[in-house]
């Protein structure tokens, strides 16, 4: 009886084995399945590429800007420092100057644009890759906004007649929209009781821009005689930019 049972079990095992394909011992890979990726892909190796670090100090020199500091990357060096103004790289240097016990300092000066107005200055340093991926990004060390002044008029000269005034000055700007010329003076007025009082008066003219640079002049008349006048003239540019004013004074004759 025991032998009969063993024979039946052996037959069942052989029958079950016959239903399993011969390739079942090496199951087909799922690495070609559609996204999302199958688990057999695994995690990518972690990058060891370090980002550069550093500092920057800006000095506005009027017509130029100076950037100083240090920069280093644990993966190597010396590093390349770049200076961009308004999104365009305009200069650079290598961070290899003595800096304490290291040679990772830098000192670079670039000219500012001649266009008056605000300009955005950015200093960045290039990454030194170690050969692994992903590669670390370049680093911005700092930025500053620098204002370039509109050149103002100079050499304001005034002369006067009995009721007239002449103004002459030198235009030093090439991008101005025009000029504002102003005068102010105190005038004596009499009320209906014959009592005098002094009232401050003023007048302003807008003058069109002068092509290029050079001498400019303006003439006005119809003003009180024997009166002391304060005058000023300054250049303006679109965007609310204005120059420093040139000032002067003159008295009309009797």
Beta strands, then each sheet from edge to edge (+ up, - down):
strand 1: 53-54
strand 2: 57-60
strand 3: 64-72
strand 4: 80-85
strand 5: 88-94
strand 6: 97-99
strand 7: 102-111
strand 8: 117-125
strand 9: 139-148
strand 10: 154-160
strand 11: 164-171
strand 12: 178-190
strand 13: 196-208
strand 14: 214-221
strand 15: 228-237
strand 16: 241-242
strand 17: 246-251
sheet 1: 1+ 3- 2+
sheet 2: 1+ 3- 7+ 6-
sheet 3: 5+ 4- 8+ 9-
sheet 4: 10+ 11- 14+
sheet 5: 13+ 12- 15+ 16-
sheet 6: 13+ 12- 15+ 17-
end
